[in-house]
Amino acid sequence: MRALALEGAGTTQPVGPARRKRLSPWQVWALILVAPYVLVFAVFVLYPVGYGLWLARHPASYGRLFADPIFARSVVNTLVFLIVGINLKMAVALFLSGFFVHTRWWIRWLSLLFILPWAVPSIPTILSFRFMLNPEWGIINTTIFRLTGADGPNWLNNPELALSLAILVHIWKSLPFWTLILVAGRMGIPGEMYEAASVDGATRWQKFKYITWPSLQTLYLTSTILSMIWTLGDFNSVYLLTGGQPADQTHVLATLGLRYLRLDEVDLSMASVVCALPLVLPLVWFMMKRLSR
């Protein structure tokens, strides 16, 4: 071991390699407690995602996918679902949040009924809509026949009508959740601001324009983006209502992967999922950028 003589002190002080700092008991316990979560994340998230990307690694899979006309129709349906369905849902949620924020007793009871579609599982609720829309014995066409004597339309046999109904079912199913989110945002606005606006003679529209909307703008935009991300991976509304029919014309990207799985074409199924990433990643980046401000 070398020694460095300190001038003027008359002593020598050994200098050696720095000893590694041992982990404290709290740090050891932290690693022990975090390890199961890391293991679960690696097994159930990282491995499935990595395996899916590995299955979709061949360029030929994308060539076959892009040559399939059903894929192009699915992309259009997905964009219609996101642009029309999500914005319509969030606009209605914003309107209803102004109603449910009131504290009248009957509104509180009505809110319990309003939240039921979101609380009930998707399979029984959406399948019940499918049964009601049956052209032969569904309750809607049966009611039309009893009232008018005419046969009702075949609701799910028209691609545009079937996709519109799937969008409406999605709005009906998830509308209560986003309404409650915006109600919580409205409750965070100080009531004194509305009282001061009333004293100044502001109308309801002016209160919304200058108080409510500026306070809810960030929450509304974040909720819209998050709803788009979730909807890209949601296949219940389309798959349970139409099954992609008629003639595979109502598929979205989330249900298109299931179609290829039924045809035993796993590579095309994974490739269709990967093709949704150009839509998901910009939304995630934009949302994180908004939240980091």
C-alpha positions as CSV (number, residue, x, y, z in Angstrom):
1,M,0.0,0.0,0.0
2,R,1.3,3.4,-0.9
3,A,1.7,6.2,1.5
4,L,1.5,9.9,0.9
5,A,3.7,12.1,3.1
6,L,1.9,15.2,4.2
7,E,4.4,18.1,4.3
8,G,4.5,20.1,7.5
9,A,2.6,17.6,9.5
10,G,5.3,15.1,10.1
11,T,2.9,12.2,9.7
12,T,2.0,9.9,6.9
13,Q,-1.6,9.0,5.9
14,P,-2.3,5.8,4.0
15,V,-4.4,6.3,0.9
16,G,-6.0,3.3,-0.7
17,P,-8.9,2.4,-3.0
18,A,-12.3,3.7,-1.8
19,R,-14.3,1.1,0.0
20,R,-17.8,0.3,-1.5
21,K,-20.6,1.7,0.5
22,R,-22.8,-1.0,1.9
23,L,-26.5,-0.8,1.5
24,S,-28.5,0.2,4.5
25,P,-31.1,-2.2,5.9
26,W,-33.8,0.1,4.6
27,Q,-32.4,0.0,1.1
28,V,-32.2,-3.8,1.2
29,W,-35.8,-4.1,2.3
30,A,-36.8,-1.6,-0.5
31,L,-35.1,-3.8,-3.1
32,I,-36.8,-6.9,-1.7
33,L,-40.2,-5.3,-1.8
34,V,-39.8,-3.8,-5.3
35,A,-38.4,-7.0,-6.8
36,P,-41.9,-8.8,-7.1
37,Y,-43.4,-5.8,-8.9
38,V,-40.4,-5.6,-11.3
39,L,-40.7,-9.4,-11.9
40,V,-44.5,-9.1,-12.6
41,F,-43.9,-6.1,-14.9
42,A,-41.2,-8.0,-16.8
43,V,-43.3,-11.2,-17.2
44,F,-46.7,-9.8,-18.0
45,V,-45.7,-6.5,-19.8
46,L,-42.2,-6.5,-21.2
47,Y,-42.2,-10.1,-22.4
48,P,-45.6,-10.1,-24.1
49,V,-44.8,-6.7,-25.8
50,G,-41.4,-7.9,-26.9
51,Y,-42.7,-11.2,-28.1
52,G,-45.4,-9.5,-30.1
53,L,-42.9,-7.2,-31.8
54,W,-40.7,-10.2,-32.5
55,L,-43.7,-12.0,-34.2
56,A,-44.3,-8.9,-36.4
57,R,-40.7,-8.4,-37.4
58,H,-41.0,-9.7,-41.0
59,P,-41.5,-7.0,-43.6
60,A,-43.5,-9.5,-45.7
61,S,-46.2,-9.5,-43.0
62,Y,-46.7,-5.8,-43.5
63,G,-46.8,-6.2,-47.3
64,R,-49.6,-8.7,-47.0
65,L,-51.4,-6.6,-44.4
66,F,-51.3,-3.4,-46.5
67,A,-52.5,-5.4,-49.5
68,D,-55.6,-6.5,-47.6
69,P,-58.5,-4.1,-48.4
70,I,-60.1,-4.9,-45.0
71,F,-57.0,-3.3,-43.3
72,A,-57.5,0.0,-45.2
73,R,-61.2,0.0,-44.2
74,S,-60.2,-0.7,-40.6
75,V,-57.9,2.3,-40.5
76,V,-60.6,4.5,-41.7
77,N,-63.1,3.1,-39.2
78,T,-60.6,3.6,-36.4
79,L,-60.0,7.3,-37.4
80,V,-63.8,7.9,-37.6
81,F,-64.2,6.2,-34.2
82,L,-61.5,8.5,-32.7
83,I,-62.3,11.8,-34.3
84,V,-66.1,11.6,-34.3
85,G,-66.9,9.3,-31.3
86,I,-64.4,10.6,-28.8
87,N,-65.0,14.3,-29.5
88,L,-68.8,13.8,-29.4
89,K,-68.5,11.8,-26.1
90,M,-66.3,14.5,-24.4
91,A,-68.5,17.3,-25.6
92,V,-71.6,15.6,-24.1
93,A,-69.6,14.8,-20.9
94,L,-68.7,18.5,-20.6
95,F,-72.4,19.4,-20.9
96,L,-73.6,16.8,-18.5
97,S,-71.0,17.7,-15.9
98,G,-72.6,21.1,-15.6
99,F,-75.9,19.4,-14.8
100,F,-74.6,16.8,-12.3
101,V,-72.5,19.3,-10.4
102,H,-75.6,20.7,-8.8
103,T,-76.4,19.5,-5.3
104,R,-80.2,18.9,-5.5
105,W,-81.2,15.6,-3.9
106,W,-82.9,14.2,-7.0
107,I,-79.8,14.9,-9.2
108,R,-77.7,12.8,-6.8
109,W,-80.2,9.9,-7.1
110,L,-80.2,10.4,-10.9
111,S,-76.4,10.3,-10.9
112,L,-76.5,6.8,-9.4
113,L,-78.6,5.6,-12.4
114,F,-76.4,7.5,-14.8
115,I,-73.2,5.7,-13.7
116,L,-74.7,2.2,-14.0
117,P,-73.7,1.7,-17.7
118,W,-70.1,2.2,-16.9
119,A,-70.2,0.1,-13.7
120,V,-71.9,-2.9,-15.4
121,P,-69.6,-5.3,-17.3
122,S,-69.4,-4.8,-21.1
123,I,-70.5,-8.3,-22.2
124,P,-74.1,-8.4,-20.9
125,T,-74.7,-4.7,-21.7
126,I,-73.4,-4.6,-25.2
127,L,-74.9,-8.0,-26.1
128,S,-78.3,-6.8,-24.9
129,F,-78.0,-4.0,-27.5
130,R,-77.2,-6.6,-30.1
131,F,-80.3,-8.6,-29.1
132,M,-82.5,-5.5,-29.2
133,L,-81.3,-4.6,-32.7
134,N,-82.1,-8.1,-34.1
135,P,-84.2,-7.5,-37.2
136,E,-86.6,-10.4,-36.6
137,W,-87.3,-10.6,-32.9
138,G,-85.5,-7.6,-31.4
139,I,-87.6,-5.3,-29.2
140,I,-86.9,-2.3,-31.4
141,N,-88.2,-3.8,-34.7
142,T,-91.0,-5.5,-32.8
143,T,-92.1,-2.1,-31.4
144,I,-91.9,-0.5,-34.9
145,F,-94.0,-3.3,-36.4
146,R,-96.7,-2.9,-33.6
147,L,-96.9,0.8,-34.0
148,T,-96.6,1.2,-37.8
149,G,-97.2,-2.3,-39.3
150,A,-93.9,-2.0,-41.2
151,D,-90.8,-4.0,-40.8
152,G,-87.9,-2.3,-39.1
153,P,-84.5,-1.9,-40.8
154,N,-81.8,-4.5,-40.6
155,W,-79.7,-2.3,-38.2
156,L,-76.4,-4.3,-38.3
157,N,-76.5,-5.2,-42.0
158,N,-75.4,-1.7,-43.2
159,P,-71.7,-1.0,-42.6
160,E,-72.2,2.8,-42.0
161,L,-75.2,2.3,-39.7
162,A,-73.6,-0.6,-37.8
163,L,-70.4,1.5,-37.2
164,S,-72.5,4.5,-36.1
165,L,-74.4,2.2,-33.6
166,A,-71.0,0.9,-32.3
167,I,-69.9,4.5,-31.7
168,L,-73.1,5.3,-29.9
169,V,-72.8,2.2,-27.7
170,H,-69.2,3.2,-26.9
171,I,-70.4,6.7,-25.9
172,W,-73.2,5.3,-23.8
173,K,-70.9,2.9,-22.0
174,S,-68.0,5.2,-21.2
175,L,-69.8,8.5,-20.9
176,P,-70.4,8.3,-17.1
177,F,-66.7,7.9,-16.3
178,W,-65.6,11.0,-18.2
179,T,-68.6,13.0,-16.9
180,L,-67.5,12.3,-13.3
181,I,-64.0,13.3,-14.2
182,L,-65.2,16.7,-15.4
183,V,-67.6,17.0,-12.5
184,A,-64.6,16.7,-10.2
185,G,-62.9,19.4,-12.2
186,R,-65.8,21.7,-11.9
187,M,-66.0,21.1,-8.1
188,G,-62.4,22.4,-7.9
189,I,-63.4,25.8,-9.2
190,P,-63.9,28.3,-6.4
191,G,-67.6,29.3,-6.0
192,E,-66.5,32.9,-5.2
193,M,-65.6,33.4,-8.9
194,Y,-69.1,32.6,-10.0
195,E,-70.6,34.8,-7.2
196,A,-68.4,37.7,-8.4
197,A,-69.5,37.1,-12.0
198,S,-73.1,37.1,-11.0
199,V,-72.7,40.4,-9.2
200,D,-71.2,41.9,-12.3
201,G,-74.2,40.7,-14.3
202,A,-72.5,37.9,-16.3
203,T,-74.7,35.5,-18.2
204,R,-74.4,31.6,-18.0
205,W,-72.5,31.6,-21.3
206,Q,-70.1,34.3,-20.1
207,K,-69.5,32.3,-16.8
208,F,-68.7,29.2,-18.9
209,K,-66.5,31.1,-21.4
210,Y,-64.4,33.1,-18.9
211,I,-64.5,30.9,-15.7
212,T,-65.4,27.3,-16.4
213,W,-63.7,26.6,-19.7
214,P,-60.3,28.2,-18.8
215,S,-60.3,26.2,-15.5
216,L,-61.3,22.9,-17.2
217,Q,-59.3,23.3,-20.5
218,T,-56.3,21.3,-19.5
219,L,-58.3,18.5,-17.8
220,Y,-60.6,18.3,-20.8
221,L,-57.8,18.0,-23.3
222,T,-55.9,15.5,-21.2
223,S,-59.1,13.4,-20.8
224,T,-59.8,13.5,-24.5
225,I,-56.3,12.3,-25.3
226,L,-56.4,9.6,-22.7
227,S,-59.8,8.4,-24.0
228,M,-58.3,8.2,-27.5
229,I,-55.5,6.0,-26.2
230,W,-57.8,3.7,-24.3
231,T,-60.3,3.5,-27.3
232,L,-57.5,2.4,-29.6
233,G,-57.2,-0.8,-27.6
234,D,-60.9,-1.2,-26.8
235,F,-62.5,-3.9,-29.0
236,N,-65.7,-4.5,-26.9
237,S,-68.0,-2.0,-28.5
238,V,-67.3,-3.2,-32.1
239,Y,-66.6,-6.9,-31.5
240,L,-69.6,-7.6,-29.2
241,L,-72.1,-5.5,-31.2
242,T,-71.2,-6.2,-34.9
243,G,-68.3,-8.7,-34.8
244,G,-66.8,-6.7,-37.6
245,Q,-69.7,-7.6,-39.9
246,P,-71.2,-7.2,-42.4
247,A,-68.5,-8.5,-44.7
248,D,-65.7,-7.4,-42.3
249,Q,-66.6,-3.7,-43.0
250,T,-66.9,-2.5,-39.4
251,H,-63.6,-3.7,-38.1
252,V,-61.3,-1.3,-36.2
253,L,-57.6,-2.0,-35.6
254,A,-58.3,-3.6,-32.2
255,T,-60.8,-6.1,-33.7
256,L,-58.8,-6.7,-36.9
257,G,-56.1,-8.4,-34.9
258,L,-58.7,-10.9,-33.5
259,R,-59.9,-11.6,-37.1
260,Y,-56.4,-12.6,-38.1
261,L,-56.1,-14.7,-35.0
262,R,-59.2,-16.6,-36.0
263,L,-57.7,-17.2,-39.4
264,D,-54.5,-18.5,-37.7
265,E,-52.4,-15.7,-39.1
266,V,-50.6,-14.6,-35.9
267,D,-48.0,-12.5,-37.8
268,L,-50.7,-10.4,-39.4
269,S,-52.5,-10.0,-36.1
270,M,-49.4,-8.7,-34.4
271,A,-48.6,-6.5,-37.4
272,S,-52.0,-4.9,-37.3
273,V,-51.4,-4.1,-33.6
274,V,-48.0,-2.6,-34.4
275,C,-49.7,-0.4,-37.0
276,A,-51.6,1.3,-34.2
277,L,-48.4,2.6,-32.6
278,P,-48.1,5.6,-35.0
279,L,-51.5,6.7,-33.6
280,V,-50.7,5.8,-29.9
281,L,-47.2,7.2,-29.5
282,P,-48.0,10.8,-30.6
283,L,-51.0,10.9,-28.3
284,V,-48.9,9.6,-25.4
285,W,-46.1,12.1,-26.1
286,F,-48.5,15.0,-26.4
287,M,-50.3,14.0,-23.2
288,M,-47.1,13.7,-21.2
289,K,-45.9,17.1,-22.6
290,R,-49.1,18.7,-21.4
291,L,-48.9,17.1,-17.9
292,S,-45.3,18.1,-17.5
293,R,-46.1,21.8,-17.8
